[in-house]
Amino acid sequence: MYTKYFRLQLVSLLMSSFLFASEHKEAKELFDEAKCMRCHNTNDFTARKDGVNSFKQLHKSVQACSRNTNAGWFEEDNHNVSRYLNHEHYGFKQPPKLEE
């Protein structure tokens, strides 16, 4: 019985990891294509140093940057790039799902 439960958990974990990695790959591509590092360096992505202390603040910053640079991102793109930056640099609690 425990073996079936363990297998189910393992499959679930692997599938969610794959989907999460796929999402981050697309968000990283958007980030790179927008040439965000022209204005930023990795030291900029540090909580408290840039005034970003929550995922909500991070998301607002990403929205402002995408508007200011005319990146042409949809809200879903802003959200995914925010999740990518959170995963790579900030580590805030799991960000909320994108509201539809």
C-alpha positions in Angstrom: 0.0 0.0 0.0 2.8 2.4 0.9 4.5 1.6 -2.4 1.6 2.7 -4.5 1.3 5.9 -2.5 5.0 6.6 -2.8 4.9 6.0 -6.6 1.9 8.3 -7.0 3.7 11.0 -5.0 6.9 10.5 -7.0 5.1 10.8 -10.3 3.2 13.8 -9.2 6.4 15.5 -8.0 8.2 14.8 -11.2 5.3 16.1 -13.4 5.1 19.3 -11.4 8.8 19.8 -11.5 8.8 19.3 -15.3 6.0 21.8 -15.7 7.6 24.3 -13.4 11.0 24.0 -15.3 9.2 24.5 -18.6 7.5 27.6 -17.3 10.9 29.0 -16.1 12.6 28.2 -19.4 10.0 30.3 -21.3 10.2 33.1 -18.7 14.0 33.1 -18.9 13.8 33.4 -22.6 11.4 36.4 -22.3 13.8 37.9 -19.7 16.8 37.4 -22.0 15.0 38.6 -25.2 14.0 41.8 -23.4 17.6 42.4 -22.5 16.8 43.1 -18.9 20.4 42.8 -17.9 21.2 46.0 -19.8 19.7 47.9 -16.9 20.1 45.3 -14.1 22.7 43.1 -12.7 22.3 40.1 -10.4 23.0 42.3 -7.4 19.8 44.2 -8.2 17.7 41.1 -7.6 18.2 41.1 -3.8 15.3 41.4 -1.4 15.4 44.6 0.7 18.2 46.1 -1.4 15.8 47.1 -4.1 12.8 47.6 -1.8 11.2 44.4 -3.0 10.0 42.4 0.0 7.2 40.3 -1.3 6.1 38.6 -4.5 3.5 41.3 -5.0 6.1 44.0 -5.0 8.3 41.9 -7.3 5.4 41.5 -9.7 4.7 45.3 -9.7 8.4 45.9 -10.5 8.4 43.5 -13.4 5.2 45.1 -14.8 6.8 48.6 -14.5 10.0 47.4 -16.3 8.0 45.7 -19.1 6.0 48.9 -19.6 9.0 51.2 -19.5 10.9 49.1 -22.1 7.9 48.4 -24.3 8.6 44.7 -24.0 5.2 43.9 -25.3 4.5 41.3 -22.6 1.1 40.1 -21.8 0.1 39.9 -18.1 0.8 36.2 -18.2 4.3 37.0 -19.3 4.8 39.5 -16.5 3.6 36.9 -14.0 5.8 34.1 -15.4 8.9 36.4 -15.4 8.1 37.4 -11.8 7.8 33.7 -10.8 11.2 33.0 -12.6 12.9 35.9 -10.8 11.4 34.8 -7.5 12.6 31.3 -8.0 16.1 32.3 -9.1 16.8 35.3 -6.8 14.2 36.1 -4.1 12.6 32.9 -2.7 9.4 34.5 -1.4 6.6 32.2 -0.4 4.9 30.4 -3.3 3.6 33.2 -5.5 -0.2 33.3 -6.1 -1.6 31.8 -9.2 -2.4 34.2 -12.0 -5.9 35.4 -11.7 -8.0 35.0 -14.9 
